[in-house]
């Protein structure tokens, strides 16, 4: 009989920094955060790193080390009101740059809207609270500049092989329930492999494996047992790992393959698993350009509108917008011509990185640059019939090199005919 409803990952959460696993570059003796702790000053910060690397734990330990009041919000279900309530509590406790001002931890801060992030600014700037935000997304894209400038960003790394082994051994030795089960960990390799550097996933999978045994059955953990357990608990265990990426991959490939039925199905799977709607919309933005491109330029417009709209509307209604966009992209004409063009151009740049800009294309802001021939003999297209004049725009060494190959679809066939008329001789269209 299982003695507690508390998950193993929570039971094994460290109570002190000495038990904290990994992130030596931050909390080791020469780490940036260690130096702050020693000095007694904890700055407002953003902890950026993959799931299960200890962001929440680190925030709690920092509060405990300095005996600070600790408040926690999740950006999934907290709004401006909850933020302001906590700020008011902090003011009542007398914060303002004292060594006891409260720590406010906001999990998944990248999901906060601009107005929610704005609500934090004054309190952070005045020192009423010390903000610790946690995010799995690049804060440069997801956190407003005004708030980001008031915080230090610390990057957390996936746990190493040694970190994960240490966590397993500690759990088996220190958790009273696991001790009572007399577990034999015969093959830890699969546990470590499927955890992908995520401590929470490691302990969650260990717990799932243990519960897959029948009562009174001897618990011998093998790689085969781990794989079988994972197959039957994929959504529960791996929303943020391989399963997460497999489903988004299936979704994008269904769009690319012009199958709206499959696209909507995989969309539903992601929504059921609690996937971030911004992540889904962001991937459709990429697909609209990579897989559709100029075969249907409106696809990118709709994808951008969808991305903006789901942030305003949120779930559950956002699912309708996502479905509309997914169906539109799946049923659209397809072309990866722009994707291939930039790949070819970048390959050329990598092989020949320093080709000079032709003199007639160079900027000529000064008399000296004009004397050197910058801008000389440049022909202004608008001075010519149909706003076109045959001119050389590539470095001399690349003259006639074709990077863009229009796709075989109505829109790009029209583009091909236009390019053939203008550049047929030079580029061979």
C-alpha positions, -999 to 999 in steps of 0.1 A, spaced: 0 0 0 14 34 -10 17 55 21 15 90 6 -2 108 -23 28 131 -26 48 122 -58 83 108 -53 98 138 -71 82 161 -45 93 139 -16 129 141 -28 129 178 -33 161 191 -15 157 209 18 191 227 16 215 238 -10 240 211 1 215 185 -12 208 204 -45 219 184 -75 236 200 -105 240 236 -116 275 239 -101 281 269 -124 255 287 -103 255 273 -68 290 258 -67 317 277 -47 326 298 -77 291 301 -90 274 335 -95 245 327 -72 267 313 -45 285 345 -43 252 364 -40 241 341 -12 273 346 7 270 384 4 234 383 16 220 399 -15 196 380 -37 188 399 -70 156 396 -90 163 370 -116 149 348 -144 159 311 -142 159 298 -178 163 261 -184 147 228 -195 120 212 -174 132 193 -143 165 211 -139 157 225 -104 142 260 -111 114 258 -85 137 240 -60 164 266 -63 139 294 -57 126 278 -26 161 271 -13 172 307 -18 142 319 2 150 293 29 187 302 31 179 338 39 146 331 57 126 352 33 88 350 30 81 330 -1 52 334 -25 46 312 -55 23 318 -85 19 298 -117 14 319 -148 -11 293 -161 -38 302 -135 -27 335 -120 -36 370 -132 -29 407 -125 -52 405 -94 -31 377 -78 1 396 -85 -12 428 -70 -25 409 -39 10 395 -32 26 429 -38 2 444 -13 11 417 13 48 424 7 42 461 13 24 454 45 54 433 57 76 464 51 98 452 22 117 481 4 152 467 0 154 452 34 171 418 38 137 403 45 117 415 15 96 386 2 106 364 -28 79 360 -54 84 330 -76 64 329 -108 65 295 -126 63 296 -164 66 334 -165 68 333 -203 30 326 -202 23 359 -185 8 386 -208 24 420 -212 -1 435 -187 6 409 -162 44 415 -165 38 452 -163 21 448 -130 54 435 -115 76 464 -127 70 489 -99 74 464 -71 106 449 -85 121 483 -92 113 496 -56 125 464 -40 91 456 -25 96 420 -38 125 400 -52 112 384 -83 123 349 -94 108 339 -127 112 304 -142 109 297 -179 117 270 -204 116 296 -232 142 321 -242 134 351 -219 147 375 -246 116 367 -266 90 360 -238 98 386 -211 92 423 -217 124 444 -219 114 466 -190 112 436 -167 141 418 -182 164 448 -176 156 446 -139 165 410 -136 196 389 -140 192 359 -162 207 326 -150 207 296 -174 202 261 -159 216 231 -177 202 196 -181 215 173 -153 246 153 -161 248 115 -160 265 116 -126 238 140 -113 210 116 -124 228 85 -109 232 104 -77 195 113 -76 185 77 -81 208 64 -54 196 91 -30 159 82 -37 165 45 -31 184 51 1 165 80 17 128 76 7 112 55 34 86 40 11 113 29 -15 134 15 13 105 -7 24 101 -22 -11 136 -37 -12 141 -26 -48 168 -41 -70 179 -15 -96 194 -39 -121 195 -17 -152 194 21 -146 204 30 -182 169 33 -196 157 54 -166 186 78 -173 181 78 -211 144 85 -210 148 112 -184 168 134 -209 185 153 -180 152 160 -162 152 151 -125 114 151 -122 110 128 -152 137 104 -138 119 101 -105 84 100 -121 94 71 -143 111 52 -114 78 56 -95 57 44 -124 79 14 -129 76 4 -92 38 7 -93 37 -15 -124 47 -45 -102 20 -66 -86 17 -66 -48 41 -89 -32 60 -93 -65 98 -88 -62 107 -54 -77 136 -59 -101 140 -29 -123 153 -38 -158 156 -18 -191 128 -40 -206 105 -33 -177 112 5 -179 104 5 -217 72 -14 -212 61 10 -185 69 40 -206 48 27 -235 17 25 -214 22 58 -196 36 80 -224 13 111 -219 16 111 -181 54 107 -182 67 125 -212 46 156 -221 78 177 -223 102 151 -237 105 127 -267 67 121 -268 61 159 -268 84 163 -298 71 132 -316 35 146 -315 45 181 -327 65 164 -354 35 143 -365 14 175 -365 37 195 -387 43 165 -411 5 161 -414 2 198 -424 31 193 -449 15 162 -462 -18 181 -468 -39 159 -445 -62 182 -424 -78 152 -406 -45 140 -392 -34 176 -385 -65 182 -363 -61 149 -346 -25 156 -335 -36 191 -325 -62 175 -302 -36 152 -287 -14 182 -279 -43 202 -263 -53 172 -242 -17 169 -230 -17 205 -219 6 218 -246 12 256 -246 -10 271 -274 18 296 -282 42 267 -289 17 252 -313 10 285 -330 47 293 -333 53 260 -351 25 267 -375 41 301 -383 73 282 -393 53 257 -414 35 285 -432 68 298 -445 89 266 -447 63 243 -463 39 267 -480 58 299 -487 50 318 -519 27 291 -531 2 308 -508 16 339 -490 -17 344 -471 -8 313 -451 19 333 -432 -6 361 -426 -32 337 -411 -5 319 -390 7 353 -376 -28 364 -369 -35 330 -351 -3 334 -331 -13 368 -319 -50 359 -313 -44 328 -292 -24 349 -267 -53 372 -263 -81 346 -261 -65 317 -243 -80 283 -238 -105 268 -243 -116 290 -272 -80 292 -287 -84 256 -298 -109 268 -325 -84 293 -339 -57 267 -339 -79 242 -357 -89 268 -383 -53 276 -390 -42 240 -391 -69 231 -416 -60 261 -438 -23 252 -438 -30 215 -445 -53 223 -474 -30 250 -489 -7 246 -520 28 237 -508 62 250 -516 96 248 -498 113 269 -524 121 298 -501 135 274 -475 158 257 -500 168 291 -514 181 304 -480 198 271 -474 217 274 -507 226 310 -500 239 303 -465 259 274 -478 275 297 -504 282 323 -477 298 297 -454 321 285 -483 329 321 -494 323 344 -465 341 375 -476 331 382 -512 331 420 -518 300 441 -525 302 453 -561 313 490 -562 281 502 -579 260 488 -550 280 502 -522 268 531 -501 284 565 -508 277 588 -478 309 608 -481 330 625 -508 358 601 -502 336 571 -508 323 586 -540 359 592 -551 366 555 -545 338 546 -569 311 537 -543 277 539 -560 293 548 -594 273 536 -624 244 524 -603 212 523 -624 181 533 -606 153 508 -617 125 534 -614 142 555 -641 137 527 -666 106 512 -684 86 489 -663 108 499 -633 135 474 -643 170 475 -657 193 445 -661 220 450 -635 245 429 -616 235 425 -579 256 396 -568 294 396 -562 312 391 -595 323 356 -584 287 345 -581 272 362 -612 244 339 -626 242 317 -595 206 307 -589 194 302 -553 157 305 -557 139 278 -577 101 285 -578 79 256 -568 55 238 -592 22 255 -582 0 282 -597 14 311 -577 51 303 -582 46 292 -618 35 328 -623 66 340 -605 88 317 -626 74 333 -658 80 367 -645 116 358 -635 121 342 -670 111 374 -686 134 396 -665 163 372 -658 159 343 -682 193 348 -699 213 355 -667 198 329 -643 184 304 -668 148 305 -657 
